[in-house]
Amino acid sequence: MKYKKVLLKLSGEALMGGQNYGISTEQLNTYAIEIKKAYDAGVQIAIVIGGGNIFRGLSGVGKGFDRVQGDYMGMLATVINSMAIQGALENLGIDTQLLGGLEINPIVEKMSRKRATEYLQQGKVVIVSGGTGNPYFTTDTASALRAIEMQADVILKGTRVDGIYDKDPEKFSDAVKYTMLSFREAYEKKLAIMDLTAFTLCEENNLPIYVFNMNREGELLKVVQGENVGTLVS
């Protein structure tokens, strides 16, 4: 097993499936099954999921919301998504623990490195909601922060495409895929992998980022086993 402790970052939009809004039960259950394959292989898994399928703080600003208020609304959207993925995993018999940047009794326990590490060692999938618990930070940054706190081997960024390309492969048929990049190369090429704060945190703490297609069956398991199916930034 190449990666024994991972932080899986998913976008909230990914949960929409074919819908324009909200949570697709079918997509949710598909992701839960893929996560279970890696879990059954003995990998310690933490999950951070965005909230863009419900509310995105920055877009709310353009509609008259105060930025701070909008960001907190976005954090609460991540709690809803985290509870949804928690339910889907527990339906498959996986023990989970929901932590958060925001403590919400009785559903979300306050995130701490000690708690997260203990729950992972107990064999639970740890889901971390509520971003960093502070406005002006994205779930990308929360992912980097939580992965560093837990001493994860890697951030696995599950997307709709099978890695990082020189341009959008969904728009350009001649897009070229990278199998490996350094942080410096990714920065110089202006590749939009994560926001700059998150990216810098990963670079400064030597935390690699692996981008892969979460929608492809069996791909997450292949990644943790060390198969070269996506793009590694290190």
Stockholm file with secondary structure:
# STOCKHOLM 1.0

chainA/1-234         MKYKKVLLKLSGEALMGGQNYGISTEQLNTYAIEIKKAYDAGVQIAIVIGGGNIFRGLSGVGKGFDRVQGDYMGMLATVINSMAIQGALENLGIDTQLLGGLEINPIVEKMSRKRATEYLQQGKVVIVSGGTGNPYFTTDTASALRAIEMQADVILKGTRVDGIYDKDPEKFSDAVKYTMLSFREAYEKKLAIMDLTAFTLCEENNLPIYVFNMNREGELLKVVQGENVGTLVS
#=GR chainA/1-234 SS CCCSEEEEEECTGGGGTTSSSSCCHHHHHHHHHHHHHHHHTTCEEEEEECCTTTCCHHHHHTTTCCHHHHHHHHHHHHHHHHHHHHHHHHHTTCCEEEEESSCBTTTBEECCHHHHHHHHHTTCEEEEESTTSSTTCCHHHHHHHHHHHHTCSEEEEEESSSSEESSCTTTCTTCCEESEECHHHHHHTTCCSSCHHHHHHHHHTTCCEEEEETTSTTHHHHHHHTCCCSEEEC
#=GC SS_cons         CCCSEEEEEECTGGGGTTSSSSCCHHHHHHHHHHHHHHHHTTCEEEEEECCTTTCCHHHHHTTTCCHHHHHHHHHHHHHHHHHHHHHHHHHTTCCEEEEESSCBTTTBEECCHHHHHHHHHTTCEEEEESTTSSTTCCHHHHHHHHHHHHTCSEEEEEESSSSEESSCTTTCTTCCEESEECHHHHHHTTCCSSCHHHHHHHHHTTCCEEEEETTSTTHHHHHHHTCCCSEEEC
//
